[in-house]
Amino acid sequence: MVTPLLDHDTLDVPGLERLIEHILAGGVHGLFILGTTGEAPSLSHRLRRELIERVCRQVAGRLPVLVGVTDTSFVESVNLACFARQAGAAAVVLAAPFYFPAGQPELSEYLQHIVPQLPLPMVLYNMPGRGELRFEEQTVAAASRLPTLVGLKDSSADLAYFLGLLKSFTGRPDFSLWMGNENLLAEALLAGAHGGVCGGANVLPRLYVDLYNAALAGDSGQTALLHERVMHIRKTVYAVGRYGSGIIKGIKCALFCMGICSDFMAEPFHRFRQAERDAIRRHLVELGILKQP
């Protein structure tokens, strides 16, 4: 889920409330906050706590809330996880700490130390594109013996890596594998992935739920049709910006155009300007989300 903002340290509370209900109305099975799409590393710890509290209060147990607790500080990750538990979250999500170039043995030791201190079930977040560190298969396998580690979200865009994990965890119903890259969502689901964690579901949650259900039913034809629609979003809404930040900007701008929430971006980014907003509006009309003005 994106984090609706009014300025650098103020939540767009009415927008947040509308966004939560919009996503839940699409039939999703869980809500992941403070991830990459949520701009978590750019938010103050105070705002992160406010977001957790407001989201958990509004969701009120209707589905699980998963909270990203990735931080360069071991202690801050643990503190945020403890706060999330008190607020009513169901699980926490942890990527590798960024900045320092840790080796796989060091990452493995880090997980052995931090996972027992987290008071909720924990999901690993493999996101090498946002920190240069990845959880290699052997590191995941070793960590999976920790009783509260329940799964992994992979956003590496490395299908061979993901398929290798699926094979390694065959016969492990206690460990889930979720695809984070929308390009590979359909293929991953048909190969046995347990689900997807998709930024595009902020805009069209029902589309991604329908794709999941089609793949789960083994309907490869319907899955392919829905995958084409997902890819159309990537080729239009996600492609308006010139930089890697364009995906999050595009999602936030689309939500603004839909009247759901503000499109303010946390520094170092800024929201799309008028020409780019106009392009997003045109794409939303093409997708049937907005009517022709």
C-alpha positions as CSV (number, residue, x, y, z in Angstrom):
1,M,0.0,0.0,0.0
2,V,1.2,3.5,-0.7
3,T,1.5,6.0,2.2
4,P,-0.8,9.0,1.5
5,L,1.0,12.2,2.5
6,L,0.1,15.8,2.7
7,D,3.6,17.0,3.4
8,H,7.0,15.6,4.6
9,D,5.6,14.4,7.9
10,T,1.8,14.5,7.8
11,L,-0.5,11.7,6.7
12,D,-3.4,12.4,4.4
13,V,-5.8,10.8,6.9
14,P,-9.1,11.1,4.8
15,G,-7.1,9.7,1.8
16,L,-5.7,6.9,3.8
17,E,-9.1,5.9,5.0
18,R,-10.5,5.9,1.5
19,L,-7.5,4.0,0.2
20,I,-7.9,1.2,2.7
21,E,-11.6,0.7,1.9
22,H,-10.9,0.9,-1.8
23,I,-8.3,-1.9,-1.5
24,L,-10.3,-4.1,0.8
25,A,-13.3,-3.8,-1.5
26,G,-11.2,-5.4,-4.2
27,G,-11.1,-8.7,-2.2
28,V,-7.4,-8.8,-1.3
29,H,-6.3,-11.3,1.4
30,G,-4.0,-9.0,3.3
31,L,-2.6,-5.5,3.5
32,F,1.2,-4.8,3.4
33,I,2.2,-1.3,4.7
34,L,5.6,0.4,5.0
35,G,7.2,-1.5,2.0
36,T,8.9,0.0,-1.0
37,T,5.6,1.3,-2.5
38,G,4.9,2.8,0.9
39,E,8.2,4.8,0.7
40,A,9.0,3.5,4.2
41,P,12.8,4.3,4.3
42,S,11.9,8.0,3.7
43,L,9.4,8.3,6.5
44,S,10.0,9.4,10.1
45,H,9.7,6.8,12.8
46,R,6.9,8.9,14.3
47,L,4.9,8.8,11.0
48,R,5.5,5.1,10.6
49,R,3.9,4.5,14.0
50,E,1.0,6.7,13.3
51,L,0.4,4.9,10.0
52,I,0.5,1.5,11.7
53,E,-1.9,2.6,14.4
54,R,-4.4,4.1,12.0
55,V,-4.3,1.2,9.5
56,C,-4.7,-1.5,12.2
57,R,-7.5,0.4,13.8
58,Q,-9.5,0.9,10.6
59,V,-8.9,-2.7,9.3
60,A,-10.0,-4.0,12.7
61,G,-9.1,-7.6,12.0
62,R,-11.0,-7.9,8.7
63,L,-7.8,-9.2,7.2
64,P,-4.1,-9.5,8.2
65,V,-2.0,-6.3,8.2
66,L,1.7,-6.9,7.5
67,V,4.1,-4.2,8.5
68,G,7.5,-3.5,7.0
69,V,10.1,-3.0,9.8
70,T,13.3,-2.8,7.6
71,D,15.8,-0.4,9.1
72,T,19.5,0.1,9.2
73,S,19.2,-0.1,12.9
74,F,18.6,-3.6,14.5
75,V,17.0,-1.9,17.5
76,E,14.6,0.3,15.5
77,S,13.4,-2.8,13.6
78,V,12.7,-4.6,16.8
79,N,11.0,-1.5,18.3
80,L,8.8,-1.0,15.3
81,A,7.8,-4.7,15.4
82,C,6.8,-4.4,19.0
83,F,4.7,-1.4,18.3
84,A,3.1,-3.2,15.3
85,R,2.1,-6.1,17.6
86,Q,0.6,-3.7,20.1
87,A,-1.4,-2.0,17.4
88,G,-2.8,-5.4,16.2
89,A,-0.7,-6.3,13.1
90,A,-0.6,-9.9,12.1
91,A,3.1,-10.1,10.9
92,V,6.1,-8.1,10.1
93,V,8.2,-8.0,6.9
94,L,12.0,-7.5,6.9
95,A,14.4,-6.8,4.1
96,A,18.2,-7.0,4.4
97,P,19.6,-3.9,6.1
98,F,20.9,-1.4,3.5
99,Y,24.1,0.6,3.3
100,F,26.7,-1.8,4.6
101,P,27.7,-4.7,2.2
102,A,27.0,-7.7,4.4
103,G,28.0,-11.2,3.2
104,Q,25.6,-14.1,3.3
105,P,27.1,-15.6,6.5
106,E,26.6,-12.2,8.2
107,L,23.0,-11.9,6.9
108,S,22.3,-15.4,8.2
109,E,23.7,-14.5,11.6
110,Y,21.7,-11.2,11.6
111,L,18.5,-13.2,11.0
112,Q,19.4,-15.7,13.8
113,H,19.7,-12.7,16.1
114,I,16.8,-10.6,15.1
115,V,14.0,-13.1,14.3
116,P,13.7,-14.4,17.9
117,Q,13.3,-10.8,19.1
118,L,10.4,-10.0,16.8
119,P,7.1,-10.6,18.6
120,L,5.2,-11.5,15.5
121,P,5.5,-14.0,12.6
122,M,8.1,-12.7,10.1
123,V,8.3,-12.6,6.3
124,L,11.6,-12.1,4.6
125,Y,11.6,-9.4,1.8
126,N,14.1,-10.2,-0.9
127,M,14.7,-6.8,-2.6
128,P,18.2,-6.6,-4.0
129,G,17.4,-3.6,-6.3
130,R,16.9,-1.4,-3.2
131,G,20.0,-2.2,-1.2
132,E,22.3,-4.5,-3.3
133,L,21.8,-7.3,-0.8
134,R,19.8,-10.4,-1.4
135,F,18.9,-13.4,0.6
136,E,20.5,-16.3,-1.2
137,E,18.7,-19.7,-1.3
138,Q,21.0,-21.2,1.3
139,T,20.5,-18.3,3.7
140,V,16.7,-18.6,3.3
141,A,16.8,-22.3,3.9
142,A,18.8,-21.9,7.1
143,A,16.6,-19.1,8.4
144,S,13.4,-21.1,7.6
145,R,14.2,-23.3,10.6
146,L,13.4,-20.4,12.9
147,P,9.9,-21.2,14.1
148,T,8.4,-17.7,13.5
149,L,9.8,-17.2,10.0
150,V,6.8,-18.0,7.8
151,G,7.6,-16.9,4.3
152,L,9.4,-14.7,1.7
153,K,8.3,-12.0,-0.7
154,D,10.6,-11.9,-3.7
155,S,11.0,-8.7,-5.7
156,S,14.4,-9.6,-7.3
157,A,12.8,-10.2,-10.8
158,D,14.9,-13.3,-11.0
159,L,12.5,-16.1,-11.9
160,A,15.1,-18.8,-11.7
161,Y,15.8,-17.8,-8.1
162,F,12.1,-17.9,-7.3
163,L,11.5,-21.2,-9.0
164,G,14.5,-22.6,-7.1
165,L,12.9,-21.5,-3.8
166,L,9.6,-23.1,-4.8
167,K,11.4,-26.4,-5.4
168,S,13.4,-26.2,-2.2
169,F,10.2,-25.6,-0.1
170,T,8.1,-28.2,-1.7
171,G,6.4,-30.1,1.2
172,R,6.7,-27.1,3.6
173,P,3.1,-25.9,4.1
174,D,4.4,-23.7,6.9
175,F,6.4,-21.5,4.6
176,S,4.8,-19.3,1.9
177,L,6.5,-17.7,-1.2
178,W,5.0,-14.6,-2.7
179,M,5.9,-12.9,-6.0
180,G,6.6,-9.1,-5.8
181,N,7.3,-8.4,-9.4
182,E,4.1,-8.0,-11.4
183,N,5.8,-8.9,-14.7
184,L,6.3,-12.4,-13.3
185,L,3.1,-12.7,-11.3
186,A,1.1,-15.0,-13.6
187,E,4.0,-17.3,-14.3
188,A,4.9,-17.5,-10.6
189,L,1.4,-18.3,-9.6
190,L,1.0,-21.0,-12.2
191,A,4.3,-22.5,-11.0
192,G,3.0,-22.7,-7.5
193,A,3.6,-19.4,-5.8
194,H,1.3,-18.8,-2.8
195,G,0.4,-15.3,-3.9
196,G,1.6,-11.9,-5.0
197,V,2.3,-8.5,-3.3
198,C,1.5,-6.0,-6.0
199,G,1.7,-2.2,-6.0
200,G,-0.8,-2.0,-8.8
201,A,-3.4,-3.4,-6.4
202,N,-3.6,0.0,-4.9
203,V,-5.3,1.1,-8.1
204,L,-7.1,-2.1,-9.3
205,P,-7.1,-4.6,-6.5
206,R,-9.8,-6.7,-8.1
207,L,-7.7,-7.3,-11.2
208,Y,-4.9,-8.9,-9.1
209,V,-7.3,-10.9,-7.0
210,D,-9.0,-12.2,-10.2
211,L,-5.6,-13.2,-11.6
212,Y,-4.7,-15.1,-8.5
213,N,-8.0,-16.9,-8.5
214,A,-7.7,-17.8,-12.2
215,A,-4.2,-19.2,-11.6
216,L,-5.3,-21.1,-8.5
217,A,-8.1,-22.7,-10.5
218,G,-5.6,-23.7,-13.2
219,D,-7.3,-21.5,-15.8
220,S,-4.2,-20.6,-17.9
221,G,-6.3,-18.9,-20.5
222,Q,-8.0,-16.5,-18.1
223,T,-4.7,-16.0,-16.3
224,A,-3.0,-15.0,-19.5
225,L,-5.8,-12.5,-20.3
226,L,-5.6,-10.8,-16.9
227,H,-1.8,-10.8,-17.1
228,E,-2.1,-8.8,-20.3
229,R,-4.1,-6.2,-18.4
230,V,-1.4,-6.1,-15.7
231,M,1.3,-5.7,-18.3
232,H,-0.7,-2.8,-19.9
233,I,-0.6,-1.0,-16.5
234,R,3.2,-1.4,-16.5
235,K,3.5,-0.2,-20.0
236,T,1.4,2.9,-19.4
237,V,0.9,4.1,-15.8
238,Y,4.3,2.9,-14.7
239,A,6.1,4.2,-17.8
240,V,5.2,7.9,-17.5
241,G,8.1,8.9,-15.4
242,R,11.7,9.0,-16.6
243,Y,13.3,7.4,-13.5
244,G,12.8,4.3,-11.3
245,S,10.6,6.4,-9.0
246,G,8.1,6.6,-11.8
247,I,6.3,3.4,-10.7
248,I,5.4,4.8,-7.2
249,K,4.8,8.3,-8.7
250,G,2.5,6.7,-11.3
251,I,0.5,4.7,-8.6
252,K,0.1,7.7,-6.4
253,C,-0.8,10.0,-9.3
254,A,-3.4,7.5,-10.5
255,L,-5.0,7.4,-7.0
256,F,-5.0,11.2,-6.9
257,C,-6.8,11.3,-10.3
258,M,-9.3,8.7,-9.0
259,G,-10.1,11.1,-6.1
260,I,-8.8,8.6,-3.5
261,C,-5.7,10.3,-1.9
262,S,-3.0,12.9,-2.2
263,D,-0.1,12.2,-4.5
264,F,2.6,14.0,-2.4
265,M,5.9,12.1,-2.5
266,A,8.4,11.8,0.3
267,E,11.8,13.3,-0.4
268,P,14.0,12.9,-2.4
269,F,11.1,12.6,-4.9
270,H,8.3,14.9,-6.0
271,R,4.9,14.3,-7.4
272,F,4.2,14.3,-11.2
273,R,3.7,17.7,-12.7
274,Q,0.7,18.6,-14.9
275,A,1.9,17.1,-18.2
276,E,2.6,13.8,-16.5
277,R,-0.7,13.9,-14.6
278,D,-2.5,14.5,-17.9
279,A,-0.8,11.4,-19.3
280,I,-1.8,9.3,-16.3
281,R,-5.4,10.5,-16.7
282,R,-5.4,9.4,-20.4
283,H,-4.1,6.0,-19.4
284,L,-6.8,5.6,-16.7
285,V,-9.4,6.4,-19.3
286,E,-7.9,3.8,-21.6
287,L,-8.1,1.3,-18.8
288,G,-11.7,2.1,-18.1
289,I,-11.0,3.4,-14.6
290,L,-11.9,7.0,-15.4
291,K,-14.5,8.3,-17.9
292,Q,-13.6,10.4,-20.8
293,P,-13.7,14.1,-19.7
